[in-house]
Amino acid sequence: MASAAIYLNPEAYNTEVPQLMGRIAAGESFLKGYIRHARTDTLRLWNVAAKPQEELEALVRKLEPTTKPISWVGRADRAALRDPGCVYLPVPGVGQEAWARRSTVGDHSYSITGVTHTTATQRVMDSLPQLLLSPMAPWDALICTSRAVKASVEDQLDAVWDFLEDRVGARERPPVRLEMIPLGINAADFAPKPDERAHWRKELGIPDDAVVALFVGRLNFVSKMTPIPMAMALERAAAQTGKEIHWIVCGWAANEKVEKIYHQETSAFCPSVKYHVLDGRKPEVRFSVWSAADFFLSLSDNIQETFGLTPVEAMAAGLPCVISDWDGYRDTVRHGQDGFRVSSYAPRPGLGNDLAFRHAANWDSYDAYVGAVSQFTAVDLDEATRAVVNLVKDPELRRSMGDRARQRAVEDFDWSAIIPRYEALWDELDARRPKTPISRPRRLQGNPWRLDPYQLFASYPTEALTSGSMIAAVPGVTLAAAMRVLNSPMLSFIKGYMASEQEFEMLLGHVTRHRQARVSDIVAQFPPQRRNHMERTLLWLAKYGLVAVVPRTTSMPG
């Protein structure tokens, strides 16, 4: 039975930040769900941020109080990942981690699973081809959170492979495991509560019998979604039904200027709708405001999103949804059962090459690129209006759809249903992974894109230090002298790479006793895993005149 070490960088899980992103909210939700529902008795966490364990443990236990013990894996200690047998990355960088694994402990040592969030950034688009170009193994997998994003990743890999066939005559395409597992939620966090409904309606001045639409999310009209079609659909519905409609916009913006423009312009397109603003970064708001609403509205049109958690959160709150038939949204709401999916239309393939080129050439920022793509994506405004009208006019329809939505969220998207799918995948990958080292041709480098600098630039120095090189003592040098140099403020950046004070003492002591000694004899007194570091440290000592390298030649090259 395999478990996973969870890649833990607070940046991926801490939602108490000014610039809250969907991937962070998803990460927080995953970690809480994993702690609650994982079958493992011990939480294995990989401290990739190299932060104090007490600080990270406080964050984890604040997110989800637990009595489970925590076993920490150090940032550079990939050998410790052999025990759980798998690592979970909250990013799609499986290929990059495969190179790190090969360069340190070997391909067979553990399985790697990553997950897609945004795949539209240049950084991610550049990383996905590594699934083909890296030593990704059959016991690794990239988890795609929706059918749409899985198809998108497959399209990019197909294009990369076509290029490799044409460029280098590649013939045997390596298998890449793409596993479709949706994001999950902790459904109980969003359960509807009458007292919260009463609180928010009173707080916002909304009558008990008024119909309330809700939007929750990041308020970015360029890189998230344009809110104008939502406003137009609500305004049309208000005119057609004669009903008083309230709209709660619960979100967060990059800064006050963007937030002001967002609300000012959006509300201008729905003057008949009562417009309410809440700060969705506050947990006490983000997890309770759902109870105030009668239906959820989100007409996503942006390629930066691959799944979309908010419709599922709305379903868990018992709200019917009016959403665009777009990306991962279509995997959540069942049209006509839990709400309505509104048709979306995009240009045919081939009409966006100029947009891709402008972004690749750094003429357009990421926000400008995805914003331009979304501006040429249409969500059917008439369909959206009809859906809103139906829900505004029919309380029983809202109730029945909301009940089905909540049942679906609890049964299909709660982490109690999703975490076992992760664990089943980890078990399968672990069964595929050989438990003994696999040899590879000696000519292969660990990572040909990131060669050892002393190999890549081996032509630069006069000569390289070898195990047979001789090191000579310098009279009068002491350990204190070495420490004085090391502690210079000018050298503080290198300390993380250096030997310990005890190791320095052993190096200098050996050279001093023998006056001259071979590199191989000097480093033999250290554990095998430290010998390369000590060999390198001898040159640091020589750099500052604390030992001397005995040259193999007596003349300098001409």
FENUR-V598315 format. One line per field, one symbol per residue. psi: psi as a letter, one per 30 degrees, with the letter a starting at -180 (. if undefined). burial: I if it has 9 or more other C-alpha atoms within 8 Angstrom, else O. A space follows every 50 residues. Layout:
psi->???
burial->???
This chain:
psi->jlakkjjjkefffjfileikleeeeeeeeeeeeeeefkfkfkkjkjiffh lkeeeeeeeefeejklfklkkkklegifeffeefflkkkglgheeeeeee eefdflefellkklkkckgfleeeefeeffeeflhklfglkkkkfleeee eeeeeeeeeeeeeeeeeghkejkkkjjjkjklllljeffgkkkeeeeeee eeefhkleglkklkkkakijfefdlkfeeeeeeeeeeeeefgljkkjjjj akleleeeeeeeeeeefffiffkjkkkljffkefeefffefflflkkjik gkffkfdjeeeeeeefggklkjlkikbfeffdkjkfefbkkkklklllkf ggeeeeeeeeggekleeeeeeeeefgkkkjeeeeeeeeeeeefjeeeeee eeeeeeeeeeeffkfffeefeeeeeeeeeeffkkglkkllkffklejffi lkffeehffelelkklfflkkklkkfkleeeeeeeegkffgfffefflll eeeeeeeeeeeeefekkkeeeeffflleffeeeeeefeeeeeeggflkkj kflfkkk.
burial->OIIIIIIIIIOIIIIOOOOIOOIIIIIIIIIIIIIOIIOOOOIIIIIIOO OOOOOIIOIIIOOIOOOOOIOIIIIOOIOOIIOIIIIIIIOIIIIIIIII IIIOIIIIIIIIIIIIIIIIIOOIIOIIIIIIOIIIOIIIIIIIIIIIII OOIOOIIOOIIOOIIOOOOIOOOOOIOIOIIIIIIIIOOIIIOOOIIIOI IIOOOIOOOIIIIIIIIIIIIIIIIIIOIIIIIIIIIIOOIOOIIIIIII IIIIOOOIIOOIOOOIIOIIOOIIIIOIIIIOOOIIIIIIIIIIIIIIII IIIIIIIIIOIIIIIIIIIIIIIIIIIIIIOOIIOOIIIIIIIIOOOOOO OIOOIIOIIOOOOIOIIIIIIIIIOOIIIIIOIIIIIIIIIIOOOOIIIO IIIIIIIIIIOOIIIOIIIIIIIOOIIOIIOOIOOOIOOOOOOOOOIOOO IOOOOOOIOOOOOOOOOOIIIIIIOOOOIOIIIOIIOOOOIIOOOOOOIO OOIIIOIIOIIIOOOIIIIOOIIIOOOOOOIOIIIOIIIOIIOOOIIIIO OOOOOOOO
